[in-house]
Amino acid sequence: MSSRHQVKIYKEAYEMVELSEASTRSRVLLCPERGGIALACRLNGYELFYLDEATFLDPSANIRGGNPVLFPISGPVAGGEYEWEGKRYAMKQHGVARTEAWRIADTSEDGVASVTLSLSSSERTREAFPFDFELRFTYELKEGRLSIRQQYRNLSDRAMPMYPGFHPYFATSAKDLPYATDAKRYLDYNDGQVKPYEGRLDLGPMQESAALLDASRPEISFPLDSGITVTMAYSEAFKYVVLWSVPGKPFVCVEPWMALPGELERREELVQVPPGGETEAFLTLRAAHGSTRG
């Protein structure tokens, strides 16, 4: 065991995994049973995530907070149903992974605090998504950064469509924030209009989300309370960042998605994982005082 990097597994309402790095005052808390979610993230002494604990403790509720995993889709399908290969399937918003129990596949304290969580398809997931798959997500805490390395494995005998994403809730009382990105436009889901992005966006009055468009640099930075700047870097496969909040709630969601809602119907930007193959991706979070350029 490293005194600098530690992985602790313990039981409360659910089995929990805590990654810690003493030298940077960093800690990440995960719950495999509740969708493999990262519930809390403290980097360099700064708390990043918002969490509505009541939704976490209620096994029938979708967790509002932390960093939910979205797979195989991000967002809803129209009417809650979609057609694939001549059959219709019902699938809830953001897919199946966030409501399934993941398992701990591996841990490490060798120069890093890390845990690999895995999720395999089941009869229940196949009712909504008719493919055999295995997801392996490795959460690594090192040098005050959280990295999430993702493997999306297709165990089926045909190509597997997907457009996964993440849904991190960042704790902040401010809603009108500058987002450092090279996106020039955004799609405002409140009125369906594409608008110029001019460096900041006020989510306060918005009931629906907004999606940043056409960014070429796979990174975004933004401030939280007390001058903390969060920077997220991610694979180029995450083409969009969706911004969302709820009036009166102290959070903003800054969400990397591989496609926009409804892609199972449009089929223009679907990621197709070949039969027996896999697709890899990453997401990295860091936090510090300073410029929103990170």
C-alpha positions as CSV (number, residue, x, y, z in Angstrom):
1,M,0.0,0.0,0.0
2,S,1.2,3.5,-0.9
3,S,0.9,6.2,1.7
4,R,0.4,8.7,-1.1
5,H,-2.2,6.8,-3.1
6,Q,-4.9,4.7,-1.5
7,V,-8.0,2.8,-2.6
8,K,-10.6,2.1,0.1
9,I,-13.6,-0.1,-0.4
10,Y,-16.3,0.0,2.3
11,K,-20.0,-0.5,2.8
12,E,-22.6,2.1,3.7
13,A,-26.0,2.1,2.1
14,Y,-24.1,0.7,-0.9
15,E,-20.6,-0.5,-1.5
16,M,-18.4,2.5,-2.0
17,V,-14.9,3.0,-3.5
18,E,-12.7,5.9,-2.3
19,L,-9.6,7.0,-4.2
20,S,-7.3,9.4,-2.4
21,E,-4.0,11.1,-3.0
22,A,-2.8,12.7,0.3
23,S,-0.1,14.9,-1.3
24,T,-2.6,16.9,-3.4
25,R,-5.5,16.8,-1.0
26,S,-7.5,14.9,-3.7
27,R,-10.3,12.4,-3.2
28,V,-12.8,10.7,-5.5
29,L,-15.8,8.7,-4.2
30,L,-17.6,6.1,-6.4
31,C,-20.6,3.9,-6.1
32,P,-20.4,0.9,-8.4
33,E,-24.0,-0.3,-7.6
34,R,-25.5,3.0,-8.6
35,G,-24.4,3.1,-12.2
36,G,-20.7,3.2,-11.6
37,I,-21.1,6.9,-10.7
38,A,-18.4,9.2,-9.3
39,L,-20.4,10.9,-6.5
40,A,-17.7,13.3,-5.2
41,C,-14.5,14.7,-6.6
42,R,-12.1,16.9,-4.7
43,L,-9.0,17.9,-6.6
44,N,-6.2,19.9,-5.0
45,G,-8.5,20.6,-2.1
46,Y,-11.3,21.9,-4.2
47,E,-14.7,20.2,-4.2
48,L,-16.1,20.0,-7.7
49,F,-19.4,18.1,-7.7
50,Y,-22.9,18.9,-6.5
51,L,-25.0,16.0,-5.1
52,D,-28.6,15.7,-4.0
53,E,-28.1,12.9,-1.5
54,A,-31.8,12.0,-1.3
55,T,-31.7,10.9,-5.0
56,F,-28.6,8.9,-4.3
57,L,-30.1,7.0,-1.3
58,D,-33.4,6.3,-3.2
59,P,-32.7,3.2,-5.4
60,S,-35.7,4.1,-7.6
61,A,-34.5,7.6,-8.4
62,N,-32.1,8.9,-11.0
63,I,-29.2,10.4,-9.2
64,R,-29.1,14.2,-9.5
65,G,-25.4,15.0,-8.9
66,G,-21.9,13.5,-9.3
67,N,-21.0,12.4,-12.7
68,P,-23.5,9.9,-14.2
69,V,-22.4,7.6,-17.0
70,L,-24.5,7.9,-20.2
71,F,-24.6,4.8,-22.4
72,P,-25.5,3.7,-25.1
73,I,-27.1,7.1,-25.7
74,S,-27.0,10.7,-24.4
75,G,-30.3,12.4,-24.0
76,P,-33.7,10.9,-24.8
77,V,-35.2,9.1,-27.7
78,A,-38.4,10.6,-29.1
79,G,-41.4,9.3,-27.3
80,G,-39.2,7.0,-25.2
81,E,-39.0,4.4,-28.1
82,Y,-36.8,3.8,-31.1
83,E,-36.7,1.3,-34.0
84,W,-33.6,-0.9,-34.7
85,E,-33.4,-3.7,-37.3
86,G,-37.2,-3.7,-37.7
87,K,-38.1,-3.9,-34.0
88,R,-39.1,-1.2,-31.5
89,Y,-37.5,-0.8,-28.2
90,A,-38.2,1.4,-25.2
91,M,-35.2,3.1,-23.6
92,K,-35.1,5.7,-20.9
93,Q,-33.3,9.0,-21.2
94,H,-29.5,8.6,-21.2
95,G,-29.6,4.8,-21.7
96,V,-29.1,1.8,-19.5
97,A,-25.7,2.1,-17.8
98,R,-26.6,4.7,-15.1
99,T,-29.3,2.5,-13.6
100,E,-27.3,-0.8,-13.5
101,A,-25.0,-2.2,-10.9
102,W,-21.3,-2.2,-12.0
103,R,-18.7,-4.4,-10.5
104,I,-15.2,-3.8,-9.2
105,A,-12.8,-5.4,-11.7
106,D,-9.4,-4.2,-10.5
107,T,-7.7,-1.6,-8.2
108,S,-4.2,-0.2,-8.0
109,E,-2.2,1.9,-5.5
110,D,1.1,1.7,-7.5
111,G,1.9,5.3,-8.3
112,V,-1.8,6.1,-8.8
113,A,-5.1,5.5,-6.9
114,S,-7.3,3.7,-9.5
115,V,-10.3,1.4,-9.8
116,T,-11.6,-0.3,-12.9
117,L,-15.4,-0.8,-12.9
118,S,-17.1,-3.0,-15.4
119,L,-20.7,-3.5,-16.7
120,S,-21.8,-6.4,-18.8
121,S,-25.0,-6.6,-20.8
122,S,-27.9,-8.6,-19.2
123,E,-31.4,-9.7,-20.1
124,R,-32.6,-6.4,-18.7
125,T,-30.3,-4.2,-20.7
126,R,-31.1,-6.2,-23.9
127,E,-34.8,-5.4,-23.5
128,A,-33.8,-1.8,-24.1
129,F,-30.6,-2.2,-26.2
130,P,-30.4,-5.5,-28.1
131,F,-26.6,-5.9,-28.0
132,D,-24.1,-7.8,-25.9
133,F,-21.5,-5.4,-24.5
134,E,-18.9,-4.9,-21.8
135,L,-17.9,-1.5,-20.4
136,R,-14.7,-1.0,-18.5
137,F,-14.1,2.4,-17.0
138,T,-10.9,3.0,-15.1
139,Y,-11.0,6.0,-12.7
140,E,-7.4,7.2,-12.0
141,L,-6.4,9.8,-9.4
142,K,-2.9,11.1,-9.9
143,E,-1.1,14.4,-9.5
144,G,-4.4,16.1,-8.5
145,R,-6.2,15.0,-11.7
146,L,-9.1,12.6,-12.3
147,S,-8.9,10.6,-15.5
148,I,-11.6,8.3,-16.7
149,R,-10.4,5.8,-19.3
150,Q,-13.2,4.1,-21.1
151,Q,-13.5,0.9,-23.1
152,Y,-16.7,0.2,-24.9
153,R,-16.6,-3.5,-26.0
154,N,-19.1,-5.0,-28.5
155,L,-19.6,-8.7,-27.8
156,S,-22.3,-9.0,-30.5
157,D,-22.0,-10.4,-34.0
158,R,-23.0,-7.1,-35.6
159,A,-22.0,-3.5,-35.3
160,M,-23.1,-1.8,-32.1
161,P,-24.4,1.8,-32.4
162,M,-23.8,4.2,-29.5
163,Y,-23.2,7.8,-28.6
164,P,-22.3,7.8,-25.0
165,G,-21.4,10.7,-22.7
166,F,-21.1,12.1,-19.2
167,H,-23.4,14.3,-17.1
168,P,-21.2,15.9,-14.4
169,Y,-22.9,18.3,-12.0
170,F,-20.6,21.1,-10.9
171,A,-21.3,22.9,-7.6
172,T,-21.8,26.6,-8.2
173,S,-24.2,29.3,-7.1
174,A,-23.5,31.3,-10.3
175,K,-25.4,30.4,-13.5
176,D,-24.0,33.1,-15.8
177,L,-20.5,31.8,-16.6
178,P,-17.8,32.1,-19.2
179,Y,-16.9,28.8,-20.9
180,A,-13.4,28.8,-22.5
181,T,-14.0,26.9,-25.7
182,D,-13.4,27.5,-29.4
183,A,-17.1,26.7,-30.2
184,K,-18.6,29.6,-32.2
185,R,-22.3,28.6,-32.0
186,Y,-24.7,26.9,-29.7
187,L,-28.1,25.1,-30.2
188,D,-30.6,26.6,-27.7
189,Y,-33.1,23.8,-26.9
190,N,-35.4,26.4,-25.3
191,D,-36.4,27.7,-28.7
192,G,-34.7,25.3,-31.1
193,Q,-32.5,28.1,-32.6
194,V,-28.8,28.0,-33.4
195,K,-27.2,31.2,-32.0
196,P,-23.7,32.7,-31.9
197,Y,-21.7,31.8,-28.9
198,E,-19.9,34.9,-27.5
199,G,-17.8,33.5,-24.7
200,R,-20.4,33.0,-21.9
201,L,-23.9,31.7,-21.3
202,D,-26.5,32.4,-18.6
203,L,-28.3,29.1,-17.8
204,G,-30.2,30.9,-15.0
205,P,-33.4,31.6,-17.0
206,M,-33.2,28.5,-19.2
207,Q,-35.6,25.6,-18.6
208,E,-33.9,23.4,-21.3
209,S,-30.3,22.8,-22.2
210,A,-27.9,24.4,-24.7
211,A,-25.4,22.5,-26.9
212,L,-22.1,24.0,-27.9
213,L,-21.4,23.4,-31.6
214,D,-18.4,23.1,-34.0
215,A,-15.7,23.1,-31.3
216,S,-12.4,21.7,-32.7
217,R,-10.4,21.8,-29.4
218,P,-11.5,18.9,-27.2
219,E,-11.3,20.9,-24.0
220,I,-13.4,23.3,-22.0
221,S,-12.7,25.5,-18.9
222,F,-15.1,27.4,-16.6
223,P,-15.0,29.0,-13.2
224,L,-16.8,27.8,-10.1
225,D,-17.3,29.6,-6.8
226,S,-14.3,31.1,-5.0
227,G,-12.4,31.6,-8.2
228,I,-11.8,27.9,-8.9
229,T,-11.4,27.0,-12.6
230,V,-12.3,23.5,-13.8
231,T,-10.8,22.2,-17.0
232,M,-12.1,19.1,-18.8
233,A,-10.2,17.5,-21.6
234,Y,-11.7,14.6,-23.5
235,S,-11.4,12.4,-26.6
236,E,-12.3,14.0,-30.0
237,A,-15.1,11.6,-30.2
238,F,-17.0,13.8,-27.7
239,K,-18.1,16.3,-30.4
240,Y,-20.5,18.3,-28.2
241,V,-20.7,19.9,-24.8
242,V,-24.2,20.2,-23.4
243,L,-24.9,22.9,-20.8
244,W,-27.8,22.5,-18.4
245,S,-29.1,23.6,-15.0
246,V,-32.2,23.8,-12.9
247,P,-33.5,27.2,-11.7
248,G,-32.8,27.6,-8.0
249,K,-30.4,24.7,-7.7
250,P,-26.7,25.4,-7.0
251,F,-25.2,23.5,-10.0
252,V,-24.4,23.7,-13.7
253,C,-23.9,20.6,-15.8
254,V,-21.2,20.6,-18.4
255,E,-21.6,17.4,-20.4
256,P,-19.3,15.9,-23.1
257,W,-21.5,13.9,-25.5
258,M,-20.6,12.0,-28.7
259,A,-23.8,13.1,-30.5
260,L,-26.9,15.2,-29.8
261,P,-30.2,13.8,-28.7
262,G,-32.2,11.8,-31.2
263,E,-29.1,10.3,-33.0
264,L,-30.6,6.8,-33.0
265,E,-33.3,8.2,-35.3
266,R,-31.0,10.5,-37.4
267,R,-28.1,8.1,-37.7
268,E,-25.7,10.7,-39.0
269,E,-23.0,10.6,-36.2
270,L,-23.5,7.2,-34.6
271,V,-20.4,5.6,-33.3
272,Q,-20.4,2.0,-34.7
273,V,-18.4,-0.4,-32.7
274,P,-17.5,-3.3,-34.9
275,P,-18.5,-6.9,-34.0
276,G,-16.0,-8.2,-31.4
277,G,-14.3,-4.9,-31.3
278,E,-14.0,-2.0,-28.9
279,T,-13.8,1.8,-28.9
280,E,-11.7,3.7,-26.3
281,A,-12.1,7.2,-25.0
282,F,-11.0,9.4,-22.1
283,L,-12.1,12.2,-19.9
284,T,-9.8,14.2,-17.6
285,L,-10.7,16.7,-14.9
286,R,-8.4,19.2,-13.2
287,A,-9.0,22.2,-11.0
288,A,-7.0,25.2,-9.9
289,H,-7.2,28.9,-9.2
290,G,-6.6,30.9,-12.4
291,S,-7.8,31.7,-15.9
292,T,-10.7,29.9,-17.5
293,R,-8.2,28.9,-20.2
294,G,-6.9,26.3,-17.8
